[in-house]
């Protein structure tokens, strides 16, 4: 950050700060996704799904990716 003239200690975004994220996003669970949205998310995170599968961790995307 110093190389581009910014203070590396200053936070521009703080996800822990109250009100930073919409409450609908904070409180969502996988049950809130419809099939199309879940497929889109699984495709978007396909590399993560494959990595987790390789490590032996099941995901909600296992049958989709």
Secondary structure, DSSP 8 states (H G I E B T S, - for coil): -GGGT--TT--S--TTSTTSS-HHHHT--GGGS-HHHHHHHHHHTHHHHHHHHHTT---TTTTT-
